Amino acid sequence: MARSRDILREPDFLFLWLGQIISQFGDKLIMMALVGLVSNKTPGSAYEMAKLFSFVVIPVFLIGPIAGVYSDRWSRKWTMIISDCVRGLLVMAIAAYWILVPSLKPLFPVYILVFLIFTVTRFFIPAKMAIVPELLTEDKILKGNSLLHITGMIASAIGFGMGGIMISSPLIGVKGGLLIDAATFFLSAALLTFVSGSGRLFIGKKVSLRLGKNAGKPLRQSVFGDIKYGIKHIIDQPRMHLVAGLLFILASGVGASQVVLIVFIQDSLASVTRDLGLLIMFFGIGLFAGAIVYGKLGDKLPRIKVVLLSLLLGGVFLLQFLVLLRMFSNFTLAAVITFFFGAAISPIIISSNTMVHELIPEDAHGRVFSSLEAVVHLAYLIFMFVSAILAEAIGTFNILLIVGVVFVLVGLTGTRRLKIV
């Protein structure tokens, strides 16, 4: 099998790899900048943080299916280049709006720009993943995809950690972070221009004419139609009921805890983005470590039991995090627990995806994954807003305590009652 150094000797792939590392870093840097912006303007407000994250998540299931279709029809190289340039301009627009309206009132224009940024991202991601076979020979594709995935996770972790530090620095701040983030997108676009490929933006004339007649078809196909198709396969396969249910519980818990947890960390460690970014970095490292360990041992354990045990351990580590951080307000202790929390829940997604591959016909994989993703993100959004509203009444600690207890109870009950061979 080809080695990583052999893959990186391919000039086209090298420029793609460098561009995606910088782009991944920029994606996470803008998230930290936006968290800093909202926290500075509405400190301690879980509801405003929930509004921010909703505009990040909605494009996933609203735009994602359409973007995937057109990313296959357009030049993938130019889709990525234009996506990066547009994202850079949109980030600069947020900074410009802040300069023109220092009070940031209303804040809604910022949310619209965030929605547009992550809408464009939905076009970039499938184009990036689909272009790999065009740049590498067949024997190098697996290694190339693995390298992109692993280094992307590392760049994301570093982006959160460095982003949190940069945004909290008086020399850079949120405005400086936004400008640096815009620069990362432009730099990524510049590197991608060195990737060889067709200079045309759209595909051939003959195919373009055919697509022109059908151009509105993907738009007319409702996302809910795809969900219905995927759900049919889920309903027809009894074991998928449990997978979908567990993913729903996980997404609900993540949605209920994410923005509330951000506010809790900010209050506990008296820091807006620095400690938050570093903790997310340790969480990402934990996810990576958990994926490696599970990759070596996963085939020896029943997949449903792995999901339930991961949920149980995740709940335990979340409860430890809450209690110990509230008692000691110690960053080092929080970082260690965050690492183990990430490692504990990492196998959940891996096991769930593998079960879909094993239980669902291959020609239905895409729509089943799309259906699960839509349902998962819907659960995430609903519980994110519910918890943000409730947090104003009962406090962030109690919301997170409830999430941790639910995870533990579901995991414990499931592992004791299910008869899994």
N, C-alpha and C positions, 0 to 999 in steps of 0.2 A: 504493500500500500504506500502511496505517496506520503512524504513527510511534509510538515508545515513549511520547512525552509524551501522545499521544492515548489510548493504551491505559491509562495511569495516571490519566487523567481519569475512567475508569469506576470509581465508588466501590467496587463489589463486588470487582472485580479488584484494586484498590489495596490493600484490606485483606487479600486472599489473598496478594498479592505481599509485603506487609510481614510477614505472619505466617510465610510460608515462608522468608524471609530470616532471621528470628529463629530459626525452628525448625532451619534448616540450620546456623546458628552453634552452636545448642545441641547438635546431633548430634555436631559435631566437638569441641566443648568437653568433652563427656562422655568421648569417646575419649581425649583427653589426660589427663583426670582419672583415668580407669581405668588408663592406662599409668603415671601417676605413683603411683597406689595400689599396683599390683603391683610396681613397681620399688622402692618404699620398703620393702615387706614382704619381697620376695624379690629383692634386688638382683643383677643380672647373670644371672638365670635365664631363658634362652630358652624352657625348657619351660613355666614358669608363664605367660609371655607368650603362648605358643601356646594354652594352655588358655583364656585370656581371649578371644583372637580366634576360637577355635572356637565359643564361645557367642554371638559376634556374627554369625558367618557361617551357622551351622546353620539359623536361621529363614528364610534366603533360599530354600532349596530344600525345607525341611520344612513351612513355614507359608505361603510366598509364593503358591503356586497356590490354596490355600484362601482366603487373605485377598483375593486378586483377585476371586474369585467373589462373596464376601459384600460387598465394597466396592461392587460394582455393584448390590447388592440393598438396601443401606441408604442412608439420607440421607448424601450425601457430606460435606455441611457438618458434620453432627453426628458422623460417623465421625472427621473430622479433629479436631474440638473434644475429643471424648472421648479420642481417642488421645493428644493433647497433655497433657490433664489426668492420664491414667493414667501416662504417661511421667514427668511431673513428680513424681507421688507415689512412683513406683518409685525415681527418683533420690534423693528425700529418704529413702527407706527404706535405701538404701545408706549415706548419711551417718548415719542413726539407728543402724544396726547397728554402724558404726565407733565411735560414741559409747558404745554399750552394751557393746561388746566391743573395747576399745582394741587388743588384740593381733591382732584379725582372724583368730583361729584358732578354728574352721576358716574358711578363705577361701571354701569352697564356696557358702555362702549368697549371697555377692556374685556369683558366677558365675550362680547361678539368677536373681537379679534382673537381671543383664545380659541373660540369655536372654529374660526377659519383656519388657524394654525394647525389644529389637530385634525381638521377635515383634510387639509393638504397632506398631512402625514399619512393618512389612510391610502393615498395614491403612491407615496414614496415606498412604503414597506413592501407591498406585493411586488412592485417593480424591482426592488433590490433583491428579493429572494428569487424571482423568476429569471434574472439575468445571469445567474451563476453558470447554468449549463451552456450559455453562449460564450463564456470566457474560459472554460476549462474542458479538458478532455474527460470522457466518461469515467476513467479510472481515478480522477482527481475530484470529482464533484462532491462525494461524501466528505472527504477531508476538508474541502473548501467550505461546505456548509457548516461543518463542525467548528472550523476556525472562526467563521463569522459569528456563530452563536456564542462561543466561549469568550472571545475578545469583546463581543458586544455586551455581554454581562459584566465583564470587568470594567469596560468604559462607562457603563451605566452606574456601577457602584462608585467609581471614582468621580463621576459627574455629580452624584448626589453629595458625596463627601466634600469635594473641592468647591462645589457650588455653594453649599452651606457656609463654608469658611469665607469664600469670596463675597457673598451677599452680606455677611455680617461685618465685613471689614469697612471701616469708615472711609478708606481710600477708594473703594469700589462701590459698595452699596447696591441697592436694587437697580438704580438707573444704569450704573456701570455694568452690572451683571447682564442687563438686557442688551446693551451694546456689544458686549463680548459674545453673548449668545448669537446675536445677529451675525457677527463676524465668523463664528464657527460654521454657520450654514453657508455663507458665501465661500468660505475656504473649502468646504466639502464639495460644493458645486464646481469650484475651480479644479479640484483634483479629479472629479468625474469626467471633465472634458477630455482628459488624457486616456480614458477608456475607449478603445476602438469600437466602432459599431456604425450602423447606418446613421447618416447625418439627417435623415428625414424624420420629421416628427410623427407622421402618420404612416400606416402601412400602405401597401401597393394600391394602385388605382382601381384595379378590378375588384379587389376585396373591399376597398373603401366605398365603391358604389353599392356593393351588397350591404355593407354595414350602414350606409347612409339611409337605406330604406328601413333598416331595423334599428336605427340609432336610438329611437325612443323606447324600444322594447325593454331594456334593463330598467329604465325609469318607470315604465308602466307595471313592471313586476314588483309587487309589494314585498317589502321585507317580511311582512307577516305571512305571505305565501310561502316563502322559503322556510319560515319557522314551522308552518303547518306541515310541510313535506317532511322536515326533519323529525318533528314530534311524532309523526305516524310511525317512523321506524323505531323511535324510542318506545312508543306504546307497544309495538309488536314484539319487543324483546324485553321480557320481564326483568332481567338483571340490570337493564339500563334504567329501570325506574329508580333503583337504589342509587345508581351513579348520579342521575339527574338530581335526585333529592339531596344527596350529600353536597354536590356542587352548589345547589341553591342555598343550603345552610351555610356553606363556607362563604359564598358571595354576600349573603345577608350579614354575616358576622364581620367580614372585611368592610362592607359598606357602613355598617353601624359603628365600627371602631375607627376607621381611618382618619376622618377629619377630627373626631373627638380626641383621638390619640395624639394628633399633632398639637392641639391646644393643651392637652395634659402634659406633654413633654415640654412645651414652651413654658408653662407655668411652673413645672417642677424643677427645671434646670435654669430658669430665668434667662433663656436664650431664644431668639426668634428663629434663626436658621442654622447657626453653627452646629450645635449639638444635634439638632434634628437631622441635618444632612449626614453627619457622621454616623448616627444610629441607623439611618437607612442604608448607608454603605455597609455597615456590619451585617445588617439583615440580608443584603444582597450576597455578601460573601458566604453567609450561612446557607442561603438557597443553593449557591453553587456547590458548596461542600456536601450538602445533603443530596444533591443530584448525582454527584460522583459516587458517594457511598451506596446510594440506592441502585445506581447503574450496575454496581458489582454484585450486590446481594439481592436485588429485587426479584429475580426469577425464582428464588427459593421460598418466597412468601406469597400467600393468596392476596390478590390485588385489593379486594374489598377490605380485607382485614388491615392491609397497609394504610388505606385511606382512613379507616376508623381510628387506628392507633396514632396516625399522624395528627388527626383532629384532637384526640385526647391529649397528646403531648403538647400540641400547640396551645390548647386551653390552659394546661398546667404552667407553661412558660409565660403565657400572658398574665396569669394571676400572680406569678412570682414577680414579674416585671412591675406590675402595678403596686403591689404591697411594698417591695423593697425600694422602688424609686420614691414612693411617698414617704417612707421612713427615713431614708438616708440621702436622697437627692444626689446620688453619686453617679457620675457619667460612666466610669470604668465598669462598675457593677451592671449598669443598664446595658452597656455595649456587649458584655459577655452574654447576658440573658438574651439580648436581641439576636446575637449570632446563633444560639441554640434554638431560638424560636424559628428563625429562617430555615435552619437545617431540618427541624421537626416537620414543618409543613411542606417542604419541597417535594416529597414523594406524592402528595395528593394529586397535583396536576399531571405528573408523569404517569401515575397509575390509571387515572381517569382517561387520559388520552389513549393509553394502551388498550384499555378495555373497549373503547369505541372501535379501535382498529380490529379487535378480536371478535366483537359481537355484531358489528354492522357490516353489510356488504360494501365492498370497496367503492362501487359507483355511487354510494350514498354518503361517503365519509364527509365530503365537503359541506353538504347541506345539514348533516347532523351536527357537525362542529359549529356551523353557523347558527343553528337553532339553539344549541347549548350556550353558545357565547351570548346570543341575544337574551335568553332567559336569565343567564347569570348576571349580565350587566343591568338588566331591568331590576333584579333583586337588589343589586348593589345600590342603584340610584334610590330606590324606594326607602331602603333601610338607612341609607346615608342621611336623607332628609329627616326621617322620623327620629333618628338618634340625635341629630343636630338640634331639632326642636325640643326634644325631651331633655337634652343636656342643660338647657337654660333653666329647667325646673328642678332636676334632681342631681345635676353636676356630672362632670366628665368621668370622674372616678367610678361612680355607680353604673354608668352606661357600660364602661369597659369591664367592670366586674360581672355584669349580667352576661356579656358576650363570652367571657372566659368560662363562666359556669356552664353556659349552654354547650360550648365546645366539649367540655369535660363530660357532661352528662350524655351527650349524643355519642361520643366516642366510647365511653364506658358501657353504656346500654347496648350499643351495637356489637361490641366485641364479646359481650357476655351472652347475648340472645341469639345472634346469628350462627347458624350451623354451616360454617364454611369449610369445604374440603380443600 
